[in-house]
Amino acid sequence: MLYHAHELQQSFLSSASAWASIGAELLTNPANPAAYSGFGPMAASALDVFAHASAPRGKPEFGIDSVVADSKEQPITESIVLTRDFGDLLRFTHPGLPKDAPRVLIVAPMSGHYATLLRGTVARLAVSSEVYITDWHDAKRVPTSSGRFDLDDYIDYLIEFLEFVSENGEGAGGLHMVAVCQPSVPALAATALMNGSGNKARPDTLTMMGGPIDTRESPTSVNDLAMDRPLSWFRQSVIATVPMQYAGSGRRVYPGFMQLASFMSMNLGNHILSHYEMFKHLTAGDEESAQATKDFYEEYRSVCDMTAEFYLQTVEEVFQKHSLPRGTFKHRDKRVDLGMITDTAILAVEGERDDISGLGQTKAALTLATGLPEEKKQYLMAEGAGHYGIFNGSKWRENIAPELEAFFKKHA
């Protein structure tokens, strides 16, 4: 019923969005006398804001056409280099990369948003690196015949992706993994397993950015929500069955629209203010400022589903049991020993104003990696940066990314 109610609401909103868009165009048409009054532009701006907020959205494109490297514009080539049931591996490169360019695997979060949320992360690192990124599929579009996908499978995918990049990557500047937010946990586990088994494809470095390694440190409202309710509540309240019109019909999922509603409600006042500012920009004719807000929400509102087993296991192991920092986390029934990390250098990046992963949650990984020499551990606290600011925006481009590039070079 949950999914069907949402689909019905979306069909109504889609029609309303179309009519609002038509109304905005009519009110600003030069042939309409109202376009020259104070009421016309104001009403058109309000309709434009509503039309954008209620429009249906699909999977966005990365749309990275070029980057500037060594003061020269270089064309970016985007390609799918490996396809799996629940996610593809994408590669971004350009002809100006040196032979000793690092190979970087960016692990995008499977948290309701598409990998394109890390467009800015990819674009900045692609300037000097051969970049790969995990492009997770929308679970409602994955047939049930493909089976289940949980944390164990996620870790297996990361190991397979690293092995592929190790064997097929062209850059000679080492192999590096960058996990943004939620995948810090499986990325750290995969690194421990690969170090412990002597896997030749183990990364030279692992960078974790705003990741919930130990959510007992500076718990946020996200952490409190997971702790305040039993796992049975999540199973009964937020898990839905994919309806018949999708390829994944019958699959149990945590819907992306539920995740979006949760994140929007956390900072509802800020989102309302952003849309009010958009309205004022449109009324004043400042299309550039209004478009910047539209672009952000175009990406932010593009959501996808994740499998129920992955979501529930993450809630239980990461937020309720704190299995990784307590040393009880298992992969395929085998305990993951973080003390086995002896070769892979670790960089923990946190944002000073992160309201999703609090200060200290990612840094905890440096203490847990007991077998790693201190000279291979590094911590960076990005002053003034919120959660999204550590991998997107000016602070990421100008302050954080150079630290990552220096880290790659130091430990390649």
Steps between C-alpha positions, in 0.01 A plus 500: 500500500787737579642482149161518331404809701824668395448411134147643511629819661773529237250469216296788644809713565634433150181642347501792742863573415424506128206738549706724728775517239248595231351764729843652567569525129163663431547758775841603363404494131566843340154485341337483844441843661539340844867440420561874543324530833636422844263207542593310183873440567432426868233240425714352222796466738284321757370261235855440372619406850205262545550346154865429571431361849227260383645383167584127465867411473702214358867410520720805428802496270851577620537745213874559554614601152843642579742605774781754509837333558827696480308805375365303207145376447496121468201298370371241745415149384237322711456126453346198670786255550327235713133410538344306784140440607496762774756747372735601223857625513548826310831645382588866437823594326651758267793500253707743706553262793867414562611137504554515875146622569338330800204263453220601737191292579229725644245301696165677476250455781204267454276725705211604281689729263670416173877508456457827310473669841881472490528678164717771657721239666559322170560820302765628741692174539481431124730798443803302617375142541351210305167490682262208548172517689240248617170570325245314713174396335152595613382187684144531368641444151701189588300178435450268797674231292826685574468396863568701814756771572626570851813632673689180423424543130596868515842407637541231233420756230766738635763228500406399145508862383844555655630184333364619166659845531827345612512277194358738241587853615760691303625743764823403672463728802357239730150375579289705739148462641286795611181418693246778545276477807310169548738273299787583736395197705504237219806668345693472826386138538602417142840660560553288811401181320730573205792589726442187706491271198793667326282594201726674246220738408477647850501880476809704581278746683148515638335840550176510698295819489226561756451129564313336794784278621408548867167677543542510877726799443307831480168332410274696266123494445555228237674285760234573763221389265672167439559444871157605627305232316538120480590339169146361479366857478713573194398170341130571550494878445739591218539183292270467196444262210579620149176519294438316174592779256869472585753233400565427866136421570466308827839604640499634855667841511560812704350754256703802398202727561502393866867584532444838332212581734721414797785725386266786405331490842836522679555853363151595388543865593813531284327336203200732530733800520691381192179484298392840628836641390449335161161673477659839579775446243245414231283800587805727481607349167816344645478182293860395574453483879162327461651245262776415750233406756305307236811305400565398861145376557489335159773268628384487863148389408616232257476190716515123464408198710736271687441137587331436833768255614780753439317782676395293803843343539661845486264636768567201723875455458612862459259705710360261761764237574808710404646172377808638324648702789408223743682240292195282438429593137494196271527443127367165380503381864868591539594772748660806343821587686595864438837426657585313177534832316877538482570630148215732401549859620183657644375858478191600703322817387229666709299819467489740793125556452400153387150429635483145358833347607621680810860590578700200613289235325736469202815580695430190712631286213854624568487360853334175394771425240740380771739326259563806284809714569422853617680652202234341278212667687375851429205710618343806342226710657352735239419826676157642428399204282171319539434144386467578130773763514771240555450350154334780301540875466786745543636358829526158336666630183742746658585355841412131528577357154863626504549318832372177341729539198801557727399195706476285185843612386661446839382141537488376140 
